[in-house]
Amino acid sequence: MKKIIYNHFKTVLAGTALLFAACEESDLPIDAITGAEQRGAVLRTVEILESEILFNVATSTLAGGNFTVILEAQDEEDGALLSEVEVYFGFRDNTEEAGADNDRDDVLVESIPASAFAAGPFALPRYQYSTTADAIQTALNLPGSEIFGGDQFTIRFEMVLTDGRRYSFANNTGTLTGAFFNARFLHTADIVCAPSVPTAGTWTVSTTDTYGDSWNGASLDVVIDGGAVNSIANIDDGTRPYASSTQEFTFDVPTGAQTISIVFVSGDFDSEVIYSVTSANGTVVAEGEEPNTGQVLNFCPNNL
């Protein structure tokens, strides 16, 4: 029995010696690979503060809007390897209203030096980048006649490290763009049509509840020039129980009014809701069935 224990003890000692030898030096291929491993860098999107550009259909001009984002640099030396971040603008023509394909390739606009970054909450370099709609349009030399609601400006960032390495959208993987790193590098600023000037006069709203017991808390909320809310809803008048009920309502848009908003507010049974809105010029400017919550007017046709 003692001999067995002694032989086992010698085996353990031999294994321990081999382990220490392995820790001191190894010729395994995997150790050569990990020893020569070079880590990359990411530019995290901490928060997008603004990303909407307004387009005036009537004049084919940008009516305002900005793109603003907070960025954070990360590398194996906690951001110390960052040399600069290059900014590129581009344009995606997603619509047919402004003619042929008007896409614009990336244009280098500016370089942000590492010195412009400041330590954030985690001691990593952060920078708040902002640009205007006009600045993007000017850099791309893009006339308003080639823009329409639904198109997009692109803003792409490229990290340049002190050793010359570069990282941008082409280097991305699902891991980098996921919720943890959120290193997109490429962003879009959506171009949306600014509110059109509404036609003065009487507008008509047709409301239907397919069950006949009212819209159950849902409504179309009308606001003119930022004034009071006029809530319009199909009501249970007691005359049409449990059958489709259609009712019409009107409201007046005063002469000189500049903006109008009509928002659908959800109720308990939106699947029963049908509506249509007719402008004072006789055009049906909005209609819906089982509608989604939000703005119901499409400002792009400029036919309000």
C-alpha positions, 0 to 999 in steps of 0.5 A: 500500500505504501509503495502505491502511495509513493509511486502516485506521489512521484507522478504528481511531482512529475506533473507539477514540474511539467506544468511549471516548465510549460508556463515558462516556455512553450513551443506550441503553435497556439502560443505563438499565435496569441503572443503575436496577436494584435488587437483592433479598435472600435468607435462606440456610438454612445448616443445619437442626439439628432438624426432628422433632416427636414425637406420643404417640398414646395421649394425643394430646399432643406428646412433644417435639422442636424446630425449629432452623436456622442462617440467613444474611442476604445483600443488596447491602451484605453484610447491612447492609440487614437490619432484622429477620426475622419468624417465622410458624408454621402447620400442615398437616393431612396425615392424616384420623385427627384428623378434618376439615381442621385446617390453620392459617394463618400466625401472626406469632410474633416478630421477630428484630432485625438486632442479634441476628445475628452475623458468620459465617465469610464476614462475613455476618450469621448467626443460629441460630433455635430453637423447641419443639414446645410453643411452636408448638402454643401459638402456633397454639392447636391442641389435641392432638386435631387432630394426628396423625403425618404432619402438619406444622408450618410455620415461615416467615421473612420478611426486612424491609429498612431501606427497607421491602422484604420478602422471603419464600417468595412471592418465591422462584425455583428459583435461590434455593431451589437448592443455592447460595443455599438460601434456602427461607424456608419450613420444615416440622417433621414430626410423627411418632408416638413409640414405642408401649409394646409388649405384654408377652409372646412376639412372633413373627417369620416370615422367608422367603428366596425363594431358600432360601439365607438372608438373606445378611447381612440381619437384623431387629434388635430392641432393647427399652428401649435394651438389647442388639440381638437380630438375627433372620435367615433362615438356610441350614439346608441342607434347602431348597436353591434353593427358598423357605424360611420360618422362625419365630423368637420373642422375649419382651417383659418386663412393664413394657417401655416401648419397642421398635425393630425395624430392617431391616438390608440384606444382599446380596440384599434382593429375596429377603427377606419378613418379618412381625412379630406382637405378643404381642397377636396383631396383625401390626405389621410386614410387608415384601417386598424391604424398605427399610432402617430402622425397620419398626414403624409407631407411629401405630396404637398397637397394639403 
